[in-house]
Amino acid sequence: MKDNQPTLLALAHSLLDPLLEQVSPCTTVIKQANRIETHRIWCWPVSAEQMDFPFVRQIFAIRRTVQPTDRTQPASDEIAYGLTSIAPDEDPQANARRVLGTFRTHWSIEAKSHARRDKSFQEDTCQVRNHNAARVLVAFRQMAIFLCEMNAHRIRLKKDKRCLPELFRCCSYNGISSALAWFTRRKAFRV
């Protein structure tokens, strides 16, 4: 929930803020190369009528604390509020684990697809207003990401070094037909 739903957010604050003083039923710690992320979640069962929002079954608050391992990055501590249609489980720990897992999975999709499309193609600034045209553009952008992931431009780079700008450079130098010819190769879809 964000500030564009002020009534809903205020109601979530009033229901969840007292819970934030208690111990979280589920806490995860993720150690990455340059930081340690801690996620704590609190859930509260609600009805769609109570929240005046269709299909909602629970609201939740996730506190995300980031501790950098190097001193150049700042630490952060933030609380995100959300709602879900997932039915509450009788076991609070299992319920919190499931909601947190769903929330984290959503952001992995965001990082893999939407963030790449926005950074490489500036999709958020696209001025196309026709719904069908926007869908076609998204399909072409996703196809470019797919071709890059499958190394259609045949550049000998490690998988983590393959990037869309390299695909674009290859296509502008060799022509788009070299990348699209990848689809007709016999072993194209084998990874």
C-alpha positions as CSV (number, residue, x, y, z in Angstrom):
1,M,0.0,0.0,0.0
2,K,1.2,3.4,-0.8
3,D,0.1,7.0,-0.3
4,N,-2.3,6.8,-3.2
5,Q,-4.7,5.0,-0.9
6,P,-4.6,7.2,2.2
7,T,-7.8,5.8,3.9
8,L,-6.7,2.2,3.3
9,L,-3.1,3.0,4.5
10,A,-4.4,4.7,7.7
11,L,-6.6,1.7,8.5
12,A,-3.7,-0.6,8.0
13,H,-1.6,1.6,10.3
14,S,-4.3,1.5,13.0
15,L,-4.5,-2.3,12.9
16,L,-0.9,-3.2,12.4
17,D,1.1,-0.6,14.4
18,P,0.3,-2.2,17.8
19,L,1.5,-5.6,16.4
20,L,4.9,-4.1,15.5
21,E,5.8,-3.9,19.2
22,Q,5.5,-7.7,19.5
23,V,7.9,-10.3,18.3
24,S,7.5,-11.2,14.6
25,P,6.1,-14.6,13.9
26,C,8.6,-15.0,10.9
27,T,12.0,-13.5,10.4
28,T,14.4,-14.2,7.6
29,V,18.0,-13.1,7.2
30,I,19.6,-13.0,3.8
31,K,23.3,-12.5,3.5
32,Q,24.5,-11.1,0.2
33,A,27.9,-10.0,-1.0
34,N,27.7,-6.5,0.3
35,R,24.8,-6.5,2.8
36,I,22.7,-8.4,5.3
37,E,18.9,-8.1,4.8
38,T,16.5,-8.9,7.6
39,H,12.8,-9.2,6.9
40,R,10.2,-9.4,9.7
41,I,6.5,-9.8,9.0
42,W,3.3,-9.3,11.0
43,C,-0.1,-10.4,9.5
44,W,-3.7,-9.5,10.5
45,P,-6.8,-11.2,9.2
46,V,-9.4,-8.8,7.8
47,S,-12.5,-8.9,5.6
48,A,-13.1,-7.2,2.3
49,E,-16.0,-5.2,3.9
50,Q,-13.8,-4.0,6.8
51,M,-11.1,-2.7,4.4
52,D,-13.5,-1.6,1.7
53,F,-11.2,-3.4,-0.8
54,P,-12.3,-6.5,-2.9
55,F,-11.0,-10.0,-2.1
56,V,-8.7,-8.9,0.7
57,R,-8.3,-11.6,3.4
58,Q,-5.2,-10.3,5.3
59,I,-3.1,-7.2,5.7
60,F,0.6,-7.3,6.6
61,A,3.5,-5.2,7.6
62,I,7.1,-6.1,6.5
63,R,10.0,-4.5,8.2
64,R,13.1,-4.6,6.1
65,T,16.4,-3.8,7.7
66,V,19.6,-3.6,5.6
67,Q,23.0,-3.6,7.1
68,P,25.8,-3.1,4.6
69,T,29.0,-5.1,5.1
70,D,31.1,-2.1,4.0
71,R,31.0,1.3,5.5
72,T,30.5,3.2,2.3
73,Q,26.8,2.2,2.0
74,P,24.1,3.6,4.4
75,A,22.0,1.3,6.5
76,S,18.2,1.3,6.1
77,D,15.2,0.4,8.1
78,E,11.8,0.6,6.4
79,I,8.3,-0.8,6.9
80,A,6.1,-1.7,4.0
81,Y,2.3,-2.3,4.4
82,G,0.4,-4.6,2.1
83,L,-2.8,-6.6,1.6
84,T,-3.4,-10.0,0.1
85,S,-6.2,-12.4,-0.9
86,I,-4.3,-15.3,0.7
87,A,-6.6,-17.0,3.3
88,P,-5.1,-16.8,6.8
89,D,-3.6,-20.0,8.1
90,E,-4.4,-21.2,11.7
91,D,-0.7,-21.4,12.5
92,P,0.6,-17.8,12.6
93,Q,4.2,-18.8,11.8
94,A,3.2,-20.8,8.7
95,N,0.9,-18.0,7.6
96,A,3.6,-15.4,8.0
97,R,6.1,-17.5,6.2
98,R,3.8,-18.0,3.3
99,V,2.8,-14.4,2.9
100,L,6.5,-13.3,3.2
101,G,7.5,-15.9,0.6
102,T,4.8,-14.6,-1.8
103,F,5.9,-11.0,-1.2
104,R,9.6,-11.8,-1.8
105,T,8.7,-13.8,-5.0
106,H,6.8,-10.8,-6.4
107,W,9.9,-8.7,-6.1
108,S,12.1,-11.3,-7.7
109,I,9.9,-11.1,-10.8
110,E,10.1,-7.3,-10.6
111,A,13.9,-7.4,-10.6
112,K,14.2,-9.9,-13.4
113,S,11.7,-8.5,-15.8
114,H,10.2,-5.1,-15.1
115,A,13.3,-3.4,-13.8
116,R,15.3,-4.5,-16.8
117,R,12.6,-3.4,-19.2
118,D,12.5,0.0,-17.5
119,K,16.2,0.5,-17.3
120,S,17.0,-0.7,-20.9
121,F,13.9,0.5,-22.7
122,Q,12.7,3.3,-20.4
123,E,9.3,1.6,-20.4
124,D,7.9,3.8,-17.6
125,T,8.4,6.9,-19.8
126,C,6.8,5.4,-22.9
127,Q,4.1,7.7,-24.3
128,V,2.1,5.0,-26.1
129,R,-1.5,5.2,-25.1
130,N,-3.1,2.6,-27.3
131,H,-3.5,-0.6,-25.2
132,N,-2.8,-3.0,-28.1
133,A,0.3,-1.1,-29.2
134,A,1.6,-1.1,-25.6
135,R,1.1,-4.9,-25.4
136,V,3.0,-5.4,-28.7
137,L,5.9,-3.3,-27.4
138,V,6.0,-5.3,-24.2
139,A,6.2,-8.5,-26.2
140,F,9.0,-7.2,-28.3
141,R,10.9,-6.0,-25.3
142,Q,10.5,-9.4,-23.6
143,M,11.7,-11.1,-26.8
144,A,14.8,-9.0,-26.7
145,I,15.5,-10.0,-23.1
146,F,14.9,-13.6,-24.0
147,L,17.2,-13.5,-27.0
148,C,19.9,-11.9,-24.7
149,E,19.5,-14.5,-22.0
150,M,19.8,-17.3,-24.6
151,N,22.9,-15.7,-26.1
152,A,21.3,-15.3,-29.5
153,H,24.0,-12.8,-30.5
154,R,26.6,-15.6,-30.0
155,I,29.0,-13.5,-28.0
156,R,31.3,-15.6,-25.9
157,L,30.5,-14.1,-22.5
158,K,29.7,-15.6,-19.2
159,K,25.9,-15.8,-18.5
160,D,26.1,-13.0,-15.9
161,K,27.9,-10.7,-18.4
162,R,25.4,-11.0,-21.2
163,C,23.4,-7.8,-21.4
164,L,20.9,-6.0,-23.6
165,P,23.3,-3.3,-24.8
166,E,25.6,-6.1,-26.1
167,L,22.7,-7.6,-28.0
168,F,21.8,-4.2,-29.4
169,R,25.4,-3.5,-30.5
170,C,25.5,-6.9,-32.2
171,C,22.2,-6.4,-34.0
172,S,23.2,-2.9,-35.1
173,Y,26.5,-4.2,-36.4
174,N,25.4,-7.5,-38.0
175,G,21.7,-6.8,-38.5
176,I,18.7,-8.0,-36.6
177,S,18.6,-11.1,-38.9
178,S,21.6,-12.6,-37.1
179,A,19.8,-12.6,-33.8
180,L,16.5,-13.8,-35.3
181,A,18.3,-16.6,-37.1
182,W,18.8,-18.1,-33.7
183,F,15.1,-19.2,-33.7
184,T,15.7,-21.4,-36.8
185,R,18.8,-23.1,-35.4
186,R,18.3,-26.8,-34.6
187,K,19.5,-26.6,-31.0
188,A,18.2,-23.1,-30.3
189,F,15.9,-24.0,-27.4
190,R,18.4,-26.3,-25.6
191,V,20.0,-24.6,-22.7
